[in-house]
Amino acid sequence: MKILAYTKWDIVPVLAAVAHFAFNIYLIVGFESRPLWLSAALGAIYAISISWNINSISHNFIHTPYFTKRWMNYGFSLLESLAIGFSQTYYHWVHMRHHSGNSDRPDADGNTIDPLSIYKHGKNGQPENVFSYTFLSFFRDDIGDIHRAIAKRRPFDANWGRMELFIFIAVVAIALLYDWKAVLFFVPFYYIGNCLSSLNGYYEHLHGDPDEPIAWGVSSYKRFYNWLWFQNGYHAEHHYRPKTHWTELQALHERIKDEQQAAGTHVISTCHALGFMAPENWRDVNPHEA
């Protein structure tokens, strides 16, 4: 029986998700036996792992679900919810809205299709400041609105997303009973991890062109980054053809790179999370540039 829907390589992100969840458990279970400096170091890794999972394992799963069986995909969605710390189903909806708008600029009423658009809270047609986008995005999701939007078309998925959220809260409650000091210790790292994910998303679109499909996203072709983050660096290619499996993004780039160059698709020389260090980003942002 075929289990994986696209390729045997999807077993890698699946196992990585299991390892991520196991790592989260270890953070709590082993807290009392570790010195604080080691827990702090592991907390930093935990923060990075949240952004890593959201932008690689979780992200690719949204576009090309890993399993052939529907129940297995729902089960994996629950596992991911526990690993990243919020409902994978709710994230699915937010992310698909992101692709509907592709970091669009506000309309006459100041609204964007993409709730994650870097222009949504900007001024005078400019992207929002990277600091406020990074540190405030975590507080901007309205879970109630997300649930109601999903329920209009997919009531089962809306209820599944709510269950994912409740199970995550229940797991946190159990962890608090087991060692409340450990949970409180890692809460700031949880927030930082979500901030790192927002930072990553910011530079995936800074200097992108919301009006040119082939240049909607910003790409990074650093080999190690793409190996570790399951080809997330090919972000312009992904926005141009979001159903392309992560193992095929490099080949897609080779096919369209001349068109990308002609359209002025932005490329950075660092991974997205370090986009503030990329010399290509050290210029004034003109949202109407070609």
C-alpha positions as CSV (number, residue, x, y, z in Angstrom):
1,M,0.0,0.0,0.0
2,K,1.3,3.4,-0.9
3,I,1.6,5.6,2.1
4,L,3.5,8.7,1.0
5,A,1.6,10.8,-1.6
6,Y,4.4,12.3,-3.7
7,T,7.8,10.8,-3.0
8,K,9.7,8.7,-0.6
9,W,11.7,11.8,0.3
10,D,8.7,13.1,2.3
11,I,9.6,10.6,5.0
12,V,12.4,13.1,5.9
13,P,10.2,16.0,6.9
14,V,7.8,13.5,8.6
15,L,10.5,12.1,10.8
16,A,11.8,15.6,11.4
17,A,8.4,16.6,12.7
18,V,8.4,13.6,15.1
19,A,11.9,14.5,16.3
20,H,10.8,18.1,16.8
21,F,7.9,17.0,19.0
22,A,10.2,14.6,20.9
23,F,12.6,17.5,21.5
24,N,9.8,19.6,23.0
25,I,9.0,16.9,25.4
26,Y,12.7,16.5,26.4
27,L,12.9,20.3,27.1
28,I,10.3,19.8,29.9
29,V,11.1,16.3,31.2
30,G,14.9,17.0,31.5
31,F,14.6,20.5,32.9
32,E,15.3,19.8,36.5
33,S,18.4,17.7,35.7
34,R,20.0,20.4,33.5
35,P,21.9,23.6,34.5
36,L,20.0,26.7,33.5
37,W,22.7,27.7,31.0
38,L,22.1,24.5,29.1
39,S,18.4,24.9,29.2
40,A,18.9,28.5,27.9
41,A,21.0,27.1,25.0
42,L,18.4,24.5,24.3
43,G,15.7,27.3,24.5
44,A,17.5,29.1,21.7
45,I,17.5,26.0,19.6
46,Y,13.8,25.6,20.4
47,A,13.0,29.1,19.2
48,I,14.9,28.4,15.9
49,S,13.1,25.1,15.6
50,I,9.7,26.7,15.7
51,S,10.5,29.0,12.7
52,W,12.3,26.1,10.9
53,N,9.3,23.8,11.2
54,I,6.7,26.5,10.3
55,N,8.6,27.5,7.2
56,S,9.6,24.1,6.0
57,I,7.8,21.0,7.3
58,S,4.5,22.7,8.1
59,H,4.6,24.9,5.1
60,N,5.3,22.2,2.6
61,F,2.6,20.0,4.2
62,I,0.0,22.7,3.4
63,H,0.7,22.6,-0.3
64,T,1.5,19.0,-0.9
65,P,0.2,16.8,2.0
66,Y,2.6,14.0,2.7
67,F,0.2,11.0,2.9
68,T,-2.2,9.3,0.6
69,K,-4.8,8.6,3.4
70,R,-6.9,11.5,4.6
71,W,-6.8,10.3,8.2
72,M,-3.1,10.2,8.2
73,N,-2.9,13.8,7.0
74,Y,-5.2,14.8,9.8
75,G,-3.1,12.9,12.3
76,F,0.0,14.6,11.0
77,S,-1.7,18.0,11.3
78,L,-2.3,17.3,14.9
79,L,1.3,16.2,15.5
80,E,2.4,19.5,13.8
81,S,0.1,21.5,16.0
82,L,1.8,20.1,19.1
83,A,5.2,20.6,17.6
84,I,4.8,24.2,16.6
85,G,2.4,25.3,19.3
86,F,-0.8,26.3,17.5
87,S,-3.3,24.7,15.2
88,Q,-1.8,23.5,11.9
89,T,-5.4,23.7,10.4
90,Y,-5.8,27.3,11.3
91,Y,-2.3,28.1,10.0
92,H,-3.3,26.4,6.7
93,W,-6.1,28.9,6.3
94,V,-3.9,31.9,7.1
95,H,-1.3,30.7,4.7
96,M,-3.7,30.1,1.8
97,R,-4.9,33.7,2.3
98,H,-1.3,34.7,2.1
99,H,-1.1,33.1,-1.3
100,S,-4.4,34.7,-2.4
101,G,-2.9,38.1,-1.8
102,N,0.8,37.5,-2.2
103,S,1.8,40.3,0.1
104,D,-0.5,42.7,-1.6
105,R,-0.7,46.4,-0.9
106,P,-3.7,47.9,0.9
107,D,-6.8,48.9,-1.1
108,A,-8.6,52.2,-0.8
109,D,-10.1,51.1,2.5
110,G,-6.7,50.1,3.9
111,N,-7.4,46.3,3.6
112,T,-5.2,43.6,2.2
113,I,-6.2,40.1,1.0
114,D,-3.1,38.7,2.6
115,P,-3.3,38.9,6.4
116,L,0.5,38.5,6.5
117,S,1.3,41.2,3.9
118,I,4.3,43.3,4.9
119,Y,2.4,46.3,3.5
120,K,-0.8,45.7,5.7
121,H,0.4,47.9,8.6
122,G,2.8,50.0,6.6
123,K,2.4,53.7,5.8
124,N,2.3,55.6,2.5
125,G,2.5,52.4,0.4
126,Q,5.7,51.3,2.2
127,P,6.3,48.0,3.9
128,E,5.9,48.0,7.6
129,N,9.1,48.4,9.7
130,V,10.8,45.1,10.2
131,F,10.9,45.5,14.0
132,S,7.2,46.0,14.5
133,Y,6.4,43.3,11.9
134,T,8.7,40.8,13.6
135,F,7.6,41.4,17.2
136,L,3.9,42.3,16.8
137,S,2.7,39.8,14.2
138,F,2.3,37.1,16.9
139,F,-0.5,39.2,18.5
140,R,-2.4,40.0,15.4
141,D,-4.1,36.7,14.5
142,D,-7.8,36.6,15.5
143,I,-8.5,32.9,16.2
144,G,-12.3,33.5,16.3
145,D,-12.3,35.1,12.8
146,I,-10.1,32.3,11.4
147,H,-12.4,29.6,12.8
148,R,-15.5,31.3,11.4
149,A,-13.9,31.7,8.0
150,I,-13.0,28.0,7.8
151,A,-16.4,26.9,9.1
152,K,-18.2,28.6,6.3
153,R,-16.9,26.1,3.8
154,R,-15.2,23.3,5.8
155,P,-17.0,22.9,9.1
156,F,-15.2,19.6,9.9
157,D,-11.8,21.3,9.4
158,A,-12.9,24.2,11.6
159,N,-13.8,21.8,14.4
160,W,-10.5,19.8,13.8
161,G,-8.6,23.0,14.1
162,R,-10.3,23.9,17.3
163,M,-9.6,20.4,18.6
164,E,-5.9,20.8,17.7
165,L,-5.8,24.0,19.7
166,F,-7.6,22.4,22.7
167,I,-5.3,19.4,22.7
168,F,-2.3,21.7,22.6
169,I,-3.6,23.6,25.6
170,A,-4.3,20.3,27.4
171,V,-0.7,19.2,26.8
172,V,0.6,22.5,28.1
173,A,-1.6,22.0,31.2
174,I,-0.1,18.6,31.8
175,A,3.4,20.0,31.3
176,L,2.5,22.7,33.9
177,L,1.5,20.1,36.4
178,Y,4.6,18.1,35.7
179,D,7.0,21.1,36.0
180,W,5.5,24.6,35.9
181,K,8.9,26.2,36.2
182,A,10.1,24.5,33.0
183,V,7.1,25.7,31.1
184,L,7.4,29.3,32.2
185,F,11.1,29.2,31.4
186,F,10.5,28.2,27.8
187,V,7.5,30.6,27.2
188,P,9.8,33.5,26.1
189,F,11.6,31.2,23.7
190,Y,8.2,30.1,22.2
191,Y,7.4,33.8,21.6
192,I,10.9,34.4,20.1
193,G,10.4,31.4,17.8
194,N,7.2,32.9,16.4
195,C,9.0,36.2,16.0
196,L,11.8,34.5,14.0
197,S,9.1,33.0,11.8
198,S,7.7,36.5,11.1
199,L,11.2,37.8,10.5
200,N,11.7,35.0,8.0
201,G,8.4,35.9,6.3
202,Y,9.3,39.6,6.1
203,Y,12.4,39.0,4.0
204,E,10.7,36.4,1.9
205,H,8.8,39.4,0.4
206,L,10.8,42.6,1.0
207,H,11.6,43.9,-2.5
208,G,9.2,41.4,-4.0
209,D,6.7,42.8,-6.6
210,P,3.1,42.3,-5.6
211,D,2.0,43.0,-9.2
212,E,4.3,40.5,-11.0
213,P,3.5,36.8,-10.3
214,I,7.0,35.6,-11.2
215,A,8.5,38.1,-8.7
216,W,5.9,37.8,-5.9
217,G,8.5,36.2,-3.6
218,V,12.1,36.7,-2.8
219,S,14.5,33.8,-3.2
220,S,17.7,32.6,-1.6
221,Y,19.8,29.9,-3.2
222,K,22.2,29.2,-0.3
223,R,22.7,25.4,-0.5
224,F,22.9,24.6,3.2
225,Y,19.8,26.7,4.0
226,N,17.8,25.0,1.3
227,W,19.0,21.6,2.4
228,L,18.1,22.2,6.1
229,W,14.8,24.1,5.4
230,F,13.5,21.7,2.7
231,Q,14.0,24.2,-0.2
232,N,12.3,27.1,1.5
233,G,14.8,29.4,-0.2
234,Y,13.1,29.0,-3.5
235,H,10.4,31.3,-2.4
236,A,9.8,33.2,-5.6
237,E,9.5,29.9,-7.4
238,H,7.1,28.7,-4.8
239,H,4.7,31.6,-5.0
240,Y,4.8,31.4,-8.8
241,R,3.9,27.7,-8.7
242,P,2.7,26.9,-5.2
243,K,1.7,23.3,-6.0
244,T,5.2,22.4,-7.0
245,H,6.6,19.8,-4.6
246,W,9.5,20.9,-2.5
247,T,11.9,18.4,-4.2
248,E,11.1,19.9,-7.6
249,L,11.6,23.6,-6.8
250,Q,15.3,23.7,-7.9
251,A,14.3,22.2,-11.3
252,L,11.5,24.8,-11.6
253,H,14.1,27.6,-11.0
254,E,16.3,26.3,-13.8
255,R,13.4,26.3,-16.2
256,I,12.2,29.9,-15.4
257,K,15.4,31.7,-14.3
258,D,15.7,33.7,-17.5
259,E,12.1,34.9,-17.1
260,Q,12.8,35.7,-13.4
261,Q,15.8,37.8,-14.3
262,A,13.9,39.7,-17.0
263,A,11.1,40.4,-14.4
264,G,13.6,41.6,-11.8
265,T,12.8,38.8,-9.3
266,H,14.7,39.7,-6.1
267,V,17.4,37.3,-4.8
268,I,19.3,37.7,-1.6
269,S,22.7,36.3,-0.6
270,T,21.7,35.1,2.9
271,C,19.0,32.9,4.3
272,H,15.7,34.7,4.7
273,A,16.0,35.0,8.5
274,L,19.2,36.9,8.0
275,G,17.8,39.1,5.3
276,F,18.8,42.2,7.3
277,M,22.4,41.3,6.6
278,A,22.0,40.9,2.8
279,P,23.5,43.9,0.9
280,E,20.8,43.5,-1.7
281,N,18.3,44.7,0.9
282,W,20.3,47.8,1.9
283,R,18.4,50.2,-0.3
284,D,15.3,52.3,-0.1
285,V,12.1,50.3,-0.6
286,N,10.0,51.6,-3.5
287,P,6.8,49.6,-3.5
288,H,6.1,50.6,-7.1
289,E,9.4,49.5,-8.5
290,A,9.3,47.3,-11.5
